[in-house]
Every structure is written in structure tokens, then in C-alpha cells.
Amino acid sequence: MTNRRAPKALGFCLAMIVLASPAAGAGLTAGDVDDNLNFEAFQAYAAGATEGVLNKLPDPDLSDRVTLRVRSADGAPVSWARVVYRDADGPAGSSAMAFTGSDGVVRLFPAYELGGAAERLAVDVYHPTAQQPGTSVELATADLAESRVFDVVLATGTPAPAALDLAIVLDTTGSMGDEFEYLADELEGIVGSVREQQPDVHMRFALVVYRDHGDAYVVRSYPFTDSLEGMQATLAAQDSRGGGDTPEAVEEALEAAMQLDWRGGNTAKLLWLVADAPPHASGYDRTMEAYRDARERGVHIYPVSGSGVGDAAEYLFRVGALLTQGRYAFLTDDSGIGESHVEPAVPCFQVVELSDLLTRIVEGELAGHRVEAAPESVIRTVGNFHKGVCLAPGEEPGGEEPAPAPPELPGTARTSGPPSATGETSAASTPGLGAPILLLALAGVAVAASRVRRPGKPRS
């Protein structure tokens, strides 16, 4: 696989680069991509990424994705509803499970999760507090419209999430120290801002740090705490050393994160994977299993790639974000901090300060809709970007059309929902770099919660 810096982006029709304003220089800068909103572009990228590589990358069949939108009778999204589905014509006992986000949306991947294409899906949808399904749906996949989106209505809705669990999974090998010194100068102000906030949600923080076999440690896990001061002390005790080869123990760190005491019910669950290297090839399957585990727990993974991230890491991190309804974030060179950062092969993105991106991620997860950057906070725009969707050069945003509802079948308890946009909105995405950047992340969490209204690089 070739190294992609500027040249390969041309193949993705980066039609324009608009300099909206100069980089403020006040902090790290980042962009992000929501591959679920740009699914066709992701499929084209993934087809190229998995061809001709020395270490065969996982190539899950995600082509038959179906988007389920769960609404209450008054049209409000039902957050963290449990969705269990199976092949209606397949063997009994073979099923998959996932959760809606705070926007009431969940994506199903039948071929990947059920082991093969399914002509009919049997879907049970559970209210977050219920033990029995609130509605059951059977649908023929061939009857879905091109958007492959359908609505389901539950009798009772849910309030916006009242709790937030945030786990930070951090690569602490030597190459992750580029931004440590700069961020250390900002920690006092960041932590002070966090302490001043009175968030509406009950927030807990956990930390998993990892390196690789042969280093001082492989994985260290610190359980959830609602003490920001405790998390600050834990983060401050970390340093970046070790490594030596590009792959690291990513799969073991993700497995440790899945063993944390995540809360159930109507709780927003985020995992920020801060890294710049992939797992070893022998750990690819375990990494994919960790993503499946995250789906079954309703944990949204938001990778943040650091300087020198390579092709394999970008691909694996983007697959994890897509499967778990997160977004892939990446640091950029606009801040002038640290070593050169490789921008991914995506058709469009906006560059903002990382703290702004993190804040909007949390706002979206708690509010139930995507939160866009204020125009004055955008440093530059690449491609034809519209609310996370990459449009063709010169294309204008289109109108909305109703999402198709599944057919009414005997024995099902389904009421079709109100019309919905085929251009989905997703609650969503991103992270930071190095131990201190995690405090920047926590600052973003606190700010967001207080605002939301609720009724390869070589190692050093």
C-alpha cells in the first residue's frame, strides 16, 4: 500500500480547499470524517485499502447495511434502545445485537453480523428499560428503497441521556509524546475550566493505557470514576516510552476497555482511541471482535490518529468507528504543533481546534443530533462539505424524502414512523493525542454537558 500524504487525496476529488481563516495557534487542530454519512465513499476507500497488502487486513462485508430509526409516538428519537435481529429464514439462535444512539439511529450489517446475506430480517426493538421487545418487525431487504432506511415507532420514548461514560484508550509508546510538552503548559487552565462546570449529566471517566509486548507494560486499566481530580492525577502519572516497531497491543487495550464497568440503560457511552499505530497482524481478528463487543454494549468508538499514522491503522480505526457509530478524527498540521500529520483519503472535511471538535462530539451525543462547527471556528474546509456529508464538486444540498417503512406482516407489532431524511444525522466523534490531550478531551466533555438542554511512523 502506498504512502498517502497530499497526492492520493486527488483521487477522491478534493475539488477545493477553502481557507476560511488562519489557524488560531491556540491549540491542536483536527478534522474528522463520518463514514456512515459517506458510506459509498468509504466502500470505495475500503476496497482499495484491502487490496495487495502484505499483512491481509480484515475485509468485513458491510455492503448490505440497513439503517433503523427508532422514534417514539411523538416523533422524538428513542436513545439507547436495544435492537436484536436475525435472519428470519435462518437457523434459530443466530442473532446480532446493537443499540441506537441518542439520535435513535442504529446501523445493521446483516452479512457481517449474521454470517451471510439475509432476504428477510426479523427485528426486535427494546425500550432501554424493558426486558420484552416493544415492537417486532419483519422486512424483506429487497423491498427496501435505495437508501435502505426505515422507521420503527415505540409506544414510549426516552429523555435525553442523563449519564455519560467516557473511556480513554491511549497509546503511550514513545512516538505519542510529540504534543505532550505543549499541552502540559495548558493543563492548569483546562482542568480549571472542567472544575468550574456544573454539568447536567452524571459523568464518569476511565482510562486504559497500552504499549506492546517487551515494553514496561502491555496494558494498564483504571476503572470508571466520577472524580475529575482523580482522573487528572491518573493522566498526569502517564508518560510515553517504549515501542520500537510500528504495531502495538491495540487489541488487548480494546479488550480491557470492554471489561470496564459500563453503565446500561439510557447512558451515552463513548470510547476515545488515541493512537498512531495499528495492532499486530496477529491481532486483527481480536480487534474486530472488540468492535463487535462494543456494538453489543452500545459503546461508540471515536479514534483520534496522531502524527505518522499509517494506512493499516487508518483503515482499522475507520472500520471500528463505522461499526460502532463513531467518527474517525485526525490531527492536522494547521496548529504547527508536533511532527507532520498524515491527512486521510477522504473527499471532504473541516479543520477546527481539537477542543472545539471534542466539545461538539459530546454535545451531539447528549443532544441526539449532529452539532456543526460555528463558521468562525472553521480554519479551513476541504472539498464540498455539508453537515458531515461530502457532496460532489458543485453539488448543492438536496431535499429530503421519506424513509421507507417495512411492510406490515401478520404477528408483528409495528407502527410506521413519521417521514425521515435519507441523509442521516449521527451523534458523534473524536479524540485527542497523548496523556495531556485527554484532559483537553475531558474539558470538552464538561463544556458540552453544561451546554446541552435536556426535556506508520517508526517508534522513538
SULTALIN-V599518 format. One record per residue. PHI is phi in radians with two decimals (NA if undefined). PSI is psi in whole degrees, 0 to 359 (none if undefined). NEAR is the number of other C-alpha atoms within 10 Angstrom. Layout:
PHI:PSI:NEAR
PHI:PSI:NEAR
//
This chain:
NA:139:13
-1.46:157:9
-1.33:130:11
-1.95:113:14
-2.00:257:13
-1.39:318:11
-1.03:315:9
-1.21:339:15
-1.05:333:17
-1.09:328:12
-1.17:344:10
-1.78:21:15
1.03:52:15
-1.31:87:20
-1.25:334:16
-2.74:152:12
-2.17:112:14
-1.78:122:13
-1.52:102:13
-1.36:325:15
-2.93:158:13
-1.23:154:11
-1.04:136:21
-1.22:335:15
1.33:9:12
-1.57:349:9
-3.07:180:20
-1.08:149:26
-2.04:153:25
-2.71:158:31
-2.17:174:24
-2.69:161:27
-2.37:136:27
-1.77:100:26
-1.24:341:24
-1.27:331:24
-1.41:345:19
-2.24:55:19
-1.17:320:16
-1.12:318:12
-1.12:322:16
-1.12:317:22
-1.07:320:15
-1.14:318:11
-1.08:313:15
-1.12:323:18
-1.08:321:10
-1.31:325:12
-1.20:331:20
-1.69:7:17
-1.70:131:12
1.20:24:10
-1.58:151:13
-1.14:310:9
-1.69:108:12
-1.00:120:13
-1.39:152:18
-1.04:143:15
-2.31:68:14
-1.16:144:13
-1.43:103:16
-1.91:11:18
-1.20:337:14
-1.74:32:16
-0.94:138:19
-2.16:135:18
-1.83:123:20
-1.88:128:21
-1.97:119:24
-1.82:124:30
-2.21:156:26
-1.50:175:19
-1.07:333:18
-1.61:9:13
1.58:0:15
-1.40:147:19
-1.14:143:26
-1.74:110:29
-1.50:144:31
1.01:34:31
-1.29:139:31
-1.49:131:24
-2.11:120:24
-2.03:128:19
-2.42:159:22
-2.64:168:23
-1.29:115:24
-1.08:338:18
-1.87:5:11
-1.64:184:15
-1.17:147:9
-1.16:146:9
1.62:349:8
-1.72:110:13
-2.57:171:18
-2.32:157:20
-2.36:143:20
-2.69:174:25
-2.22:145:28
-1.19:155:24
-1.48:187:35
-1.19:348:29
-1.55:2:27
1.35:13:27
-1.94:140:27
-2.45:142:26
-1.81:134:22
-1.88:142:22
-2.22:79:20
-0.99:312:24
-1.06:319:17
-1.28:313:17
-1.48:333:19
-1.80:356:16
1.51:11:13
2.96:162:14
-1.12:144:17
-2.14:132:19
-1.37:329:15
-2.33:136:17
-1.95:136:19
-1.83:119:18
-2.14:127:23
-1.93:132:20
-2.07:125:26
-1.93:134:20
-1.08:147:24
-0.94:333:22
-1.76:3:13
-1.78:150:12
-1.71:343:9
-2.01:148:10
-1.10:139:18
-1.40:337:18
-2.79:155:18
-2.27:140:21
-2.31:139:21
-2.11:132:23
-2.45:146:19
-1.56:120:14
-1.09:331:17
-1.20:339:11
-1.52:352:14
-1.22:146:17
-1.20:175:12
-1.01:326:10
-1.19:337:16
0.95:43:19
-2.08:136:24
-2.53:157:23
-1.86:146:23
-2.34:142:24
-2.02:131:25
-1.72:151:27
-1.12:323:13
-2.10:146:13
-1.71:195:21
-2.35:148:21
-1.26:171:14
-1.08:153:25
-0.94:134:23
-1.72:358:16
-2.48:153:19
-2.40:125:23
-1.91:121:22
-2.12:117:24
-1.88:133:25
-1.92:120:26
-1.89:115:29
-2.18:124:28
-1.30:119:31
-1.94:27:27
-1.32:172:27
-1.02:325:17
-1.25:351:26
-1.57:8:27
-1.65:4:22
-0.96:317:17
-1.72:2:21
-1.02:311:17
-1.08:317:13
-1.09:313:16
-1.21:331:22
-1.01:327:15
-1.18:338:11
-1.74:355:16
-1.08:318:18
-1.04:314:11
-1.16:322:12
-1.11:311:21
-1.13:323:17
-1.06:319:11
-1.10:319:16
-1.08:315:20
-1.17:333:13
-1.32:341:10
-1.34:149:16
-2.14:77:13
-1.16:153:16
-1.38:344:17
-1.91:155:19
-1.50:115:14
-1.85:140:22
-2.25:150:20
-2.27:140:21
-2.33:160:22
-2.40:135:25
-2.21:121:21
-1.95:149:27
-2.62:157:27
-2.32:245:26
-2.72:167:25
-1.08:135:13
1.70:346:10
-1.52:182:13
-1.06:329:12
-2.68:163:12
-1.72:304:17
-2.44:136:22
-2.23:133:14
-2.11:135:16
-2.12:122:17
-1.20:169:16
-1.05:140:19
-2.48:148:16
-1.69:10:13
-1.64:110:12
-1.17:324:19
-1.10:320:13
-1.11:318:12
-1.14:321:22
-1.04:315:17
-1.13:321:11
-1.12:316:14
-1.14:320:18
-1.12:336:14
-1.43:354:9
-1.49:154:14
-2.47:171:17
-2.00:114:19
-2.60:171:18
1.43:204:19
1.57:229:24
1.98:327:16
-2.24:163:15
-1.19:312:21
-1.17:150:22
-2.32:180:26
-1.46:53:21
-1.05:314:29
-1.10:322:23
-1.22:326:20
-1.18:318:26
-1.15:321:26
-1.09:319:18
-1.12:321:20
-1.12:325:24
-1.24:343:18
-1.54:357:11
-1.16:162:16
-1.48:71:11
-1.18:138:22
-1.37:151:15
-1.67:198:15
1.16:207:17
-1.47:66:22
-2.13:128:26
-1.27:129:27
-2.17:115:25
-2.14:142:27
-2.24:121:28
-1.80:116:26
-1.72:105:29
-1.78:108:28
-2.79:165:31
-2.40:14:29
-2.52:150:32
-1.45:173:25
-1.24:165:22
-1.09:154:18
-0.98:326:17
-1.18:347:10
-1.81:6:17
-1.05:313:19
-1.11:320:14
-1.15:325:17
-1.10:316:26
-1.12:323:19
-1.15:324:15
-1.14:322:21
-1.11:318:26
-1.10:319:20
-1.08:318:19
-1.09:318:25
-1.01:316:22
-1.27:346:17
-1.80:354:20
1.31:27:27
-1.64:125:27
-1.62:125:29
-1.73:127:33
-2.12:95:30
-1.23:148:31
-2.23:116:28
-1.60:137:30
-1.61:191:31
-1.14:138:26
1.44:12:21
-1.07:139:25
-1.76:181:22
-1.09:314:21
-1.11:317:23
-1.11:314:21
-1.00:313:27
-1.08:310:21
-1.12:321:22
-1.21:322:26
-1.21:324:25
-1.07:315:24
-1.10:319:25
-1.13:317:29
-1.11:314:24
-1.13:328:24
-1.81:10:29
1.19:34:27
-1.77:197:31
-2.39:155:30
-1.67:122:29
-1.96:155:32
-2.62:138:29
-1.28:151:29
-2.14:171:25
-1.47:0:18
-1.08:333:21
-1.36:337:20
1.33:11:14
-1.74:136:19
1.32:191:19
-1.38:175:14
-1.11:140:16
-1.92:136:21
-1.55:122:23
-1.46:142:24
-1.30:167:25
-1.48:80:21
-2.25:151:24
-1.23:333:25
-2.77:155:28
-2.98:164:26
-1.98:144:25
-1.83:128:25
-2.39:176:29
-1.21:143:23
-1.01:321:28
-1.07:323:25
-1.16:317:20
-1.08:315:29
-1.10:319:26
-1.06:315:26
-1.21:331:25
-1.03:309:28
-1.17:319:31
-0.98:316:27
-1.14:318:24
-1.12:327:31
-1.55:330:30
-1.53:339:22
1.55:18:26
-2.74:159:20
-1.15:137:22
-1.95:121:21
-1.53:159:14
-1.27:143:16
-1.15:142:9
-0.92:322:11
-1.27:347:9
-1.62:352:17
-1.41:121:19
-1.42:316:21
-2.77:159:19
-2.17:133:19
-1.92:129:19
1.32:188:22
-1.67:87:25
-1.66:129:17
-2.47:103:14
0.91:45:15
1.54:348:23
-1.72:134:22
-1.62:109:24
-1.56:160:17
-1.17:155:16
-0.94:127:14
1.45:351:9
-1.29:140:9
-1.73:150:10
-1.00:134:15
-1.56:175:8
-1.39:176:8
-1.75:152:11
-2.33:152:12
-1.09:145:14
-1.37:139:24
-1.21:142:21
-1.70:149:23
-1.19:155:20
-1.18:146:15
-1.31:124:14
-2.14:150:12
-1.00:139:8
1.52:356:9
-1.69:154:15
-2.06:82:17
-2.33:140:22
-2.13:128:18
-1.17:148:18
-1.57:178:22
-1.21:163:18
-0.97:145:15
-2.42:158:17
-1.35:140:13
-1.33:338:18
-1.41:98:18
-1.18:156:19
-1.96:143:21
-2.25:138:25
-1.45:138:26
-2.88:212:31
-2.73:112:31
2.67:177:33
-2.48:207:35
-2.48:199:32
-2.45:129:31
1.38:163:26
-1.02:314:30
-1.10:329:26
-1.16:338:25
-1.18:328:23
-1.20:326:26
-1.05:320:28
-1.08:316:26
-1.12:324:28
-1.06:318:25
-1.07:321:26
-1.06:312:24
-1.14:317:24
-1.09:316:24
-1.10:314:24
-1.10:325:29
-1.27:339:15
-1.58:335:17
-1.29:133:18
-1.62:138:11
-2.21:96:14
-1.93:none:5
NA:92:19
-1.56:138:15
-1.04:147:14
-1.41:150:17
-1.54:none:14
//
